[in-house]
Amino acid sequence: MPRRALLSVSDKSGLPDFARGLAALDFELYSTGGTLEALKEAGGETRSVPDIHNLPVIMDVRVKTSAPVFTAACSHAETILRTWLPWRSWA
């Protein structure tokens, strides 16, 4: 099984060097959005997260890095509970 690293950061300083270090250790690099673009601009090899799970980005790109079905369910837990447990008080 290949070793994989998921890179998704807001502060991109030092990112290319860090990614090169991981690649030198034979990690497959995956990243999201702006991180993906920053690594590609720096000449690094990285793949998009949907390449791992072959699922589309959902919920206006809020769900990219975790299991989309699980995250979507958690994000809408209150709606789901109100639908399935309408008799409970939700004050």
For each residue, the residues with C-beta under 8 A, 3 or more apart:
1:
2: 28
3: 25 26 27 28
4: 27 28 29 30 52
5: 22 27 28 29 30
6: 30 31 49 65
7: 15 18 19 22 29 30 31 35 39 46
8: 31 32 33 35 49 64 65
9: 12 15 35
10:
11:
12: 9 15 34 35 38
13:
14: 17 18
15: 7 9 12 18 19 35 38 39 42
16: 19 20 38 39 42 43 44
17: 14 20 21
18: 7 14 15 21 22
19: 7 15 16 22 23 29 39 42 44 46
20: 16 17 23 24 44
21: 17 18 24 25
22: 5 7 18 19 25 27 29
23: 19 20 26 27 29 44 45
24: 20 21
25: 3 21 22
26: 3 23
27: 3 4 5 22 23
28: 2 3 4 5 47
29: 4 5 7 19 22 23 39 44 45 46 47
30: 4 5 6 7 46 47 48 49 51 52
31: 6 7 8 35 36 39 46 47 48 49
32: 8 35 36 48 49 64 65
33: 8 36 37 61 64
34: 12 37 38
35: 7 8 9 12 15 31 32 38 39
36: 31 32 33 39 40 46 48
37: 33 34 40 41
38: 12 15 16 34 35 41 42
39: 7 15 16 19 29 31 35 36 42 44 46
40: 36 37 43 44 46
41: 37 38
42: 15 16 19 38 39
43: 16 40
44: 16 19 20 23 29 39 40
45: 23 29
46: 7 19 29 30 31 36 39 40
47: 28 29 30 31 51 52
48: 30 31 32 36 51
49: 6 8 30 31 32 52 53 64 65
50: 53 54 55 56 57 64
51: 30 47 48 54
52: 4 30 47 49
53: 49 50 67 68
54: 50 51
55: 50 58 68
56: 50
57: 50 61 63 64
58: 55 62 63 68 72
59: 62 63 71 72 75
60:
61: 33 57 64
62: 58 59 71 75
63: 57 58 59 66 68 71 72 75
64: 8 32 33 49 50 57 61
65: 6 8 32 49
66: 63 70 71
67: 53 70 71
68: 53 55 58 63 71 72
69: 72 73
70: 66 67 73 74
71: 59 62 63 66 67 68 74 75
72: 58 59 63 68 69 75 76
73: 69 70 76 77 80
74: 70 71 77
75: 59 62 63 71 72
76: 72 73 79 80
77: 73 74 80 81
78: 81 82 90
79: 76 82 83
80: 73 76 77 83 84
81: 77 78 84 85 88 90
82: 78 79 85 86 90
83: 79 80 86
84: 80 81
85: 81 82 88
86: 82 83
87:
88: 81 85
89:
90: 78 81 82
91:
